[in-house]
């Protein structure tokens, strides 16, 4: 796949704080690539460097062959940006904002078409502060697209939106990608990354600690696991028995049930051990490793910490 964005060994410090220590990644044409990581991992700084908003201390960035620092004018024509904190003047109206931004470009997108594409037709004369959170996000996407970019950078796009607003925004991002635009998406929502992203890059402490498709990351080094709920009146000592099986590597409590991990023979071994004692599980299901599991494994952070 033709690389649209190439990032090699980025480093950025702010005083004594190392925000980005060593980040490398590539984004192919037409991909949605997600950048994940805990709070303070260096995600936003990385994408600000990619977009040319922040100069790196070391490393190299190319967007379709252009360096954002050496050729900022060319990059501005190629890249649209929606930042995490996007605010407009309170009383500027939707159509006014879009026509203002369109005036910055030699060949802008059709404003009326963008308003229709983003579902803002009935809000074109509404002031920014009178828009809902989801409508403000739609306007942010429209502003990022008005210059006909080949790449858009979206930072924490759906933070603060309700579930319906998030789903509607996902659909818009997919439509943007389907129109031929490459998307670099910063998010801390695992379901958002799983739904939207062709590949994900996990950053922690300023370094890339995992990269690949969701399928690749969840399959890597994954131990088979299952969830078991014992029946009422089951004999005492079954948990210790299961823990002693050679096929089992771990048994932990899970809301009144047991989560059991082990080798590829763990399921038949557990079933056989229970059957020998005449025990029929009240519940038994296999578990698939999720992107959240990968995130916790590689960063040591849970989702609440990542979103803080």
Number of C-alpha atoms within 10 A of each C-alpha: 8 10 15 19 20 18 18 15 17 22 24 23 14 9 7 6 9 15 21 28 20 18 23 17 16 17 23 15 19 21 22 26 26 29 27 27 32 25 18 17 23 25 28 23 21 25 21 17 20 27 26 22 13 15 16 21 13 15 15 19 25 19 23 17 13 17 18 23 19 10 12 15 12 14 24 16 18 18 24 26 22 21 19 15 8 11 11 14 10 11 12 16 19 24 21 16 20 25 17 12 18 20 12 12 14 9 12 17 18 14 20 14 11 20 20 12 15 21 16 20 15 9 17 19 13 16 18 22 15 14 17 12 17 20 20 19 22 24 26 23 25 24 23 22 26 23 23 20 20 22 30 25 24 24 24 18 26 23 16 11 16 11 10 10 18 18 15 15 21 17 13 17 23 16 14 20 20 12 11 14 23 24 26 23 25 25 25 25 17 16 13 17 22 18 12 19 20 17 20 24 22 22 26 24 19 23 22 23 15 16 18 15 17 18 14 11 20 18 15 10 9 16 16 18 23 18 18 21 18 19 13 8 7 14 12 8 8 15 15 10 12 21 18 13 15 12 18 21 16 15 20 13 13 12 8 9 16 19 20 26 23 21 15 13 12 22 20 11 18 19 15 13 15 18 12 8 11 11 17 14 15 11 12 17 12 13 14 14 16 17 20 16 15 20 25 15 11 15 18 11 16 14 16 10 12 19 14 9
